[in-house]
Amino acid sequence: MNEKGELLLLLCMDGLIIDKPTRITNSSATILDHIYTNDYENTIVPGILITDVSDHLPTFAKISSINNDPKETEYYQKRDFSHFDAEKFKKNLENELGKIDLNDYDANTSTEIFNTKFMEIIEKHAPLRFTKKHQKKKAKKPWVSSGIMKAMEDRDKLQEQAISSRSQEIFNQYKKKRNHINRLIFQSR
């Protein structure tokens, strides 16, 4: 097996945490969206959201830290892209990675070198900042009436049924409901 194959095997054995299909149609169910981790100290709960934003279901991973200090949970880290210049970032990345021949190393070492160099460069162009947590209020759009909200709930239930049953009839009902709601929203704006 070549180094790339070994790397893929290692990721799938140790770090893959999404194990359910993320693209489901009436004729297939495939895992196309992945989340990998090498964090074995914290509790990680993976999940898939049922939504019709795209034909792929969004994935997430909830990471529960061992340290439950309330002072630490008041803040979170966020990258500051306010001065980010994509062209400078690309050039810096090409220059730095161009100096390294990753073929001189085994797959694990190459990955470690790449990740370290990439993180150094991203930290230079979009540094991590501590940000205080604020409660976010769900903004209600004025054109979304209670009737449309109820129809959206019905649509979401149909989508869940279509995914779990993989019935063409329910899938068609879901698409019809989705398109109807989209027309209602467009008209109410």
C-alpha positions in Angstrom: 0.0 0.0 0.0 1.3 3.5 -0.8 1.7 6.3 1.7 -1.6 8.0 0.6 -3.5 4.8 1.1 -1.9 4.3 4.5 -2.9 7.8 5.5 -6.5 7.3 4.4 -6.6 4.0 6.2 -5.2 5.6 9.4 -7.8 8.4 9.2 -10.7 6.0 8.7 -9.5 3.7 11.5 -8.7 6.3 14.1 -10.3 9.6 13.4 -13.5 9.3 11.4 -16.5 10.3 13.6 -19.3 10.7 11.1 -20.6 7.1 10.3 -24.0 7.7 8.9 -25.0 8.7 5.3 -24.9 12.5 4.6 -26.3 12.4 1.1 -29.5 10.5 0.8 -31.7 10.1 -2.2 -34.5 7.7 -2.9 -32.0 5.3 -4.6 -28.7 5.8 -2.6 -27.3 6.7 0.8 -23.6 7.7 0.9 -21.2 9.2 3.5 -19.7 12.1 1.6 -19.2 14.6 4.4 -16.6 13.8 7.0 -15.2 15.0 10.2 -11.9 13.7 11.5 -10.2 14.2 14.9 -7.2 13.2 16.8 -8.6 14.4 20.1 -9.0 11.5 22.4 -9.1 13.5 25.7 -12.5 15.1 25.2 -15.9 13.6 24.7 -17.0 14.1 21.0 -20.6 13.6 20.0 -21.0 13.7 16.2 -24.3 14.5 14.5 -26.1 15.1 11.3 -28.6 17.9 10.9 -31.8 17.2 8.9 -32.3 20.3 6.7 -33.0 21.1 3.1 -30.3 23.7 2.7 -28.5 21.4 0.2 -28.6 17.9 -1.1 -26.0 17.0 1.6 -26.9 16.9 5.2 -24.7 19.2 7.4 -22.4 17.5 9.9 -21.3 18.7 13.3 -19.2 17.5 16.3 -20.0 18.6 19.8 -16.8 18.6 21.8 -17.2 18.4 25.6 -14.0 19.6 27.3 -12.8 17.9 30.4 -12.1 21.3 31.9 -15.4 22.8 33.0 -14.1 26.0 34.5 -16.9 28.6 34.1 -14.4 31.4 33.5 -13.0 29.6 30.5 -16.4 28.9 29.0 -17.3 32.6 28.9 -15.0 33.1 26.0 -14.3 31.2 22.7 -11.6 31.4 20.1 -12.4 32.8 16.7 -10.1 33.6 13.8 -9.8 37.3 12.9 -10.2 37.7 9.2 -10.5 41.5 9.3 -7.1 42.0 7.6 -7.0 38.8 5.7 -5.7 39.0 2.1 -6.4 35.8 0.2 -3.7 36.5 -2.4 -1.0 37.1 0.2 -2.1 34.0 2.1 -1.8 31.9 -1.1 1.6 33.2 -2.0 2.9 32.7 1.6 1.5 29.2 1.6 3.1 28.4 -1.8 6.4 29.8 -0.8 6.6 28.0 2.6 5.2 24.7 1.4 7.4 24.9 -1.8 10.5 24.7 0.4 9.5 21.3 1.8 9.6 18.0 -0.2 7.0 16.0 1.6 7.9 12.9 -0.5 11.1 12.7 1.6 9.0 11.6 4.6 6.5 8.9 5.5 2.8 9.8 5.5 2.5 10.6 9.2 5.5 12.9 9.2 4.4 14.6 6.0 1.0 15.2 7.4 2.5 16.6 10.7 4.9 18.9 8.8 2.1 20.1 6.5 -0.4 20.8 9.4 2.3 22.6 11.4 3.4 24.8 8.6 -0.3 25.5 7.5 -1.3 26.5 11.0 1.7 28.8 11.3 0.7 30.5 8.1 -3.0 30.8 8.9 -2.1 32.1 12.4 0.0 34.9 10.7 -2.8 35.9 8.3 -5.9 35.2 10.5 -4.8 35.0 14.1 -7.0 33.4 16.8 -8.7 35.9 19.1 -10.6 35.3 22.3 -14.2 36.6 22.0 -16.7 36.8 24.8 -19.8 34.6 24.3 -23.0 36.5 23.7 -26.4 34.9 23.6 -27.7 35.0 20.1 -31.3 35.8 19.5 -33.0 34.1 16.7 -34.1 36.8 14.4 -37.6 36.3 13.1 -38.0 37.5 9.5 -41.0 39.7 9.3 -42.2 38.1 6.0 -42.3 34.6 7.6 -45.8 34.3 9.1 -47.0 31.8 11.6 -48.7 29.9 8.7 -45.4 29.7 6.8 -43.6 28.6 10.0 -46.2 25.7 10.5 -45.7 24.7 6.8 -41.9 24.7 7.4 -42.4 22.3 10.4 -44.5 20.0 8.2 -41.9 20.2 5.4 -39.2 19.2 7.9 -41.2 16.2 9.2 -41.7 15.1 5.6 -38.0 15.3 4.9 -37.2 13.2 8.0 -39.8 10.6 6.8 -38.4 10.6 3.3 -34.9 10.0 4.6 -35.9 7.3 7.0 -38.3 5.4 4.7 -36.5 6.2 1.4 -40.0 6.2 -0.1 -40.2 7.8 -3.5 -43.8 8.9 -2.8 -42.9 10.7 0.5 -39.8 12.2 -1.2 -42.0 13.7 -3.9 -44.4 15.0 -1.3 -41.5 16.6 0.5 -40.2 18.3 -2.7 -43.7 19.6 -3.5 -44.1 21.0 0.0 -40.5 22.6 -0.1 -41.2 24.3 -3.5 -44.6 25.5 -2.3 -43.0 27.1 0.8 -40.3 28.7 -1.3 -43.0 30.3 -3.5 -44.9 31.6 -0.4 -41.7 33.1 1.1 -40.8 34.7 -2.3 -44.3 36.2 -2.6 -44.5 37.5 1.0 -41.2 39.5 0.7 
